[in-house]
């Protein structure tokens, strides 16, 4: 049987040629991928986020840091980081939320000129604060689901960050948040980031 030209070309043997080795840039998480970034609101509902001004006297310097209202005259009722002397607190105003993208502000340039990737909160702009919901925070120690929440209020040092979250009370150095209002909801990842619940609805 005679084949048509088009059929003959289809049935002709193919010539295989090497095009070289293909390379990929895949990443594998052997055990557990990162939980997130400090200050990330990781559940859209429910979540209550409110804007606030940053106190110039004791500014919030990190996302995922606990904040309270600064009622000092002249500070416009902004929010401030916790400090030594706040050991009796059992409630906070909220936690500093990390927006994206963001560039850190400077005194001479309020809107940037700092490379992406900076983790410090802007000091010349309003700040979003999570009042209720779920947020990723840095924690010192191995938090557990439903675990008690403490905040380091003493000066930063020895691996502890002022305004940062802890799992163990330290007399004169931490405040203890109410169990009904605040609980950890996960163990920390390899970077010390865990989920925190704010039951303020």
N, C-alpha and C positions, 0 to 999 in steps of 0.2 A: 504494500500500500504506500502510495506516495504521500508524504507529509507536506502540508502547506509551509511556506517559509516561516510564518509566525510560529507555527507549532514546532518546527525544527529548532528555532532559536530558544524556545522554552525548554526543550528536552536536551539541549546541549549541556555537556558537563560544565560545572562551575569551577572557576579557578579561585582557590582560597589564598588570600593574602594577609599577612600579619600587619596590623595597624598599630602595633606597639602595646605597651602595658597601660591599662587604665588605672588612675589613682583616685581614691576618695579620701575625704577628710571627716569620716564618721567618728563619733564619740560614743563610747559605751560606758554605761553606769553599771559597774559590777554588782553593787549591792543596793544602794539607794541614791537617787538623784537629789540634788539640792532642794531644800524646802522652799526657798524663795529668798527675797532680799529684805533686809530690815526696813520696816515701815510699809511694806506691801499689804494692802487690804486684799486678802485672797478669797473672799466670798462676797459677791456683789449684793446678795440679799440674805439676811437683813444687814444693813450697814447704815449708820448715821454719822455723816462727816460734816463738820462745821468749820468755816474759816475763822481764823483768829490772827491777831497781830502778835508779833514776837516781842517780848519784853527786851528793851535795850540794856537793862541792868544785869539780868541773868538769862541770857538768850538760850533758846533751844539750839543745840549744836549737832544733833544726830537724828536721823529718821529712826522711828521705832523707839524713841525715848519718851518716858512718861512726862507729862506736863500738868501744871496746875495754873489757876488764874493768879496773876500778879495784881493784887488790889492796891499796890503802892501808888500814891498820888503821882501823877505825871506819866504813868506808864500805860495809859489808855486802856486799862483792864486787859492788857495782853496776856499771853501765856508765858510762863517761865519754866525752866528746868528745876527739878527738885534740888535742894541744897541741905547742908548740915543744919539741923534744927527742925527738920520736917519728919522726925522719927515717929511722931504721934499720929501721922496721917493714916487713915484707913480707906480713903477714897481719893481718886485723882480726877482731873478734868477729862483727860483722855490720853491718846498716844499720837505722836507726830507721824503724819502720813507721808510716804514718799511718792511724789508725783513723777511722771516721766513723759517726755525728757525734761531735764532741768539742768541749769548751769548755776553754779554757786555764784553769789553776788560778791562784790567787793566794795570797799568804801568809795572808790572813785568811779566805779562802773556798776550800778545796781543790777544790770541785766546780763552779766556774763563776763566774757573774756577769761574764763577759767575752763580748762579742758573738761570734756564729758567724762563721767566716771567718778567725780568727786562725791563723797558721801555726806559732807557737812550740809546742814540745812541752811537756806539763805537767811541772812540776818537783816536784810532791808526790804523784805517782801512779806506779805501775809503767809500764813502757814495753815494747811489743812490739818484738822485734828479728828481722829476717830473717837466718837463718844460712845458708840455701841456697835458690836459686831465682832469680826475675827480679823486679826492682824498678825503679821510675822514680826517677831522681836528677837533681839539677841538676848541670850540667857546664860548666866554663869551656873554651871551644874547640869545634872541630868534630869530635866523636867519630865513629868509623867502626866498622862491624861487625868484631869481633875485635881492636879497638884496645887498646893498653896503657892501664892505669889507674894514675893517681897521685892522691894526696890532699894537699891543702894543709894543712900542720901549723903554719905560722907564723901570726902574728896576722892577723886579717881586715883587708883594705884593698886598694885599687886594683882592685876587682872580684873579688877572691879572698875566699873564706869559709873560715875555719878549720874543718877537718873536711869540706870540700867536695871534689868530684871534679874532676880536671883531666886534660887529654890530653897535657901536656908537663911533663917533669921540670924542676924549678928547684932548683939546689943550695942546700941549707940551708933550703929552704922546703917541700919535698914529700917524701913517702915513696913508694916504688915497690912496688906490690902484685905478687905472683907472677902470671905470665902464665897458668899452669895453673889458678889459682883464680879469677881475675877478668878479665872482658873486657867492653867495651862491646858492645852488640848493635844499635845504631842510631845514626843521626845525631841531633843535638838538634833539637827543634821550635823555633818562633819564641820560646818562653819559656826556651830553654836546658835543656829536660828531655829526657833520653835514657834508654834501657833499659840496665840493668846486670845482668850475669850473675854469680852467686856459685856456683861449682862446688864445693860443700862437702858433697856426698853421698857 
